[in-house]
Amino acid sequence: MFHRKYRTIFFAIVLGLLLSHIPVSSDSANLSILSTNNTQLSSEVWSDDFENETMTFNQWIFGGYNLTHGGECPANVSVTDGMLYATGPIINYMFHNSTTTTGTWSLDVFLEYDFSHTLISFTSNYYNNPEIIGGPHGYVVYLYPDGAIIHFTLAYWIPDLAGSILDEIDTYSFNRTSGWIHIDITRQPDSNMYVYLNGTLRLQGMDTRWSTSEYFALETHTDSYFIFDNVTVSDTVDIIDHVSPYWIEPLVDQSITEGDDFLYSLHADDYAGLDTWWVTDSTHFAIDQEGTLTSVSPLAVGNYNVEVFVNDTFGNVLSGNFNLDVSEVITTTTTTGTPETLDPLTYVLLAISAGSGVVIIVVVLRIYLFKKTRI
């Protein structure tokens, strides 16, 4: 039973252990391979379509492990009808020198219904430590069945003292079946990874823990066989981008006071490059091609829901919205009484500012009025 985080034994590869051909089903060998048309011009680093058996066995390193008896054993692999077969019940390992860490990895895989798991390590180093049995250290795409479904997982592979740990980055499940599948893996210089299954994006994630590679590796475990074909590795991202741009900084609500100018700088990115920014409310707002949003005229008091868009050079669109609150200007006024309503004592205070002579007159007047009321 394989779990989301599991441990498995991955062994030191025995170089040069090559076995004779194995019998395979002619029905499987003659099944047509899926093809996709979503590729661009690539800068190929290496490939193998398994049409040249001698070249395949000269360029790949093979090894195996016998789960029944324990211990290393020769790999049970062959090249037949221009395809690479890995036959169980042992675990088979296949390594090809590969230093590519950003670019595209593509291959066709034939899954038998009763397989246990297969692992595609597209950027890995062989981890050889006296205390650790061994295995690749890097990024993998991992497939394993669980009841009626197959888990399709992008993960970071970490060797440890008990074998290896699979740390999931993203996972997708589909109905268990048998037959050909086509897998495209891309990793961009910004460490974003995208995995396509039969031409459809299924896995994605960013991870920066690993940045070197020595090998491209395949691991299989099944009671029957796996078939591989058309392995191609390039150092360019060759799959037409189906991924929208992403926000570098999430949009947040804004506020200004009536009469103020509005300016908000938006920040998005995309590996293929950004193309065009636009805003739905062009009556009140404008946005330039640097992502700077401004008001085109003074904004009245109220709340504005602002929706903005940006696409990449392949037409994939990112949208976002935020609220802009425009508040009214708050003014403060001071009210003073008229001379007719002021208390007599207030005259004293007012008179102080006029000079001491006036103060004396007002005080005398106040005393006179006081005495008159007592008579």
Secondary structure, 3 states (H helix, E strand, C coil): CCCCCCEECCCCCCCCCCCCCCCCCHHHHCCCCCCCCCECCCCEEEEECCCCHHHHHHHEEEEEECCCCCCEECCCEEEECCEEEEECCCEEEEEEECCCCCEEEEEEEEECCCEEEEEEEEEEEEEEECCEEEEEEEEEEEEEEECCEEEEEEEEEEEECCEEEEEEEEEEEEECCCEEEEEEEEECCCCEEEEEECCEEEEEEECCCCCCCCEEEEEEEECCEEEEEEEEEECCCCECCCCCCEECCCCCCEEEECCCCCEEECCEECCCCEEEEEECCCCCEEECCCCEEEECCCCCCEEEEEEEEEEECCCCEEEEEEEEEEECCCCCCCCCCCHHHCCHHHHHHHHHCCCHHHHHHHHHHHHHHHHHHHC
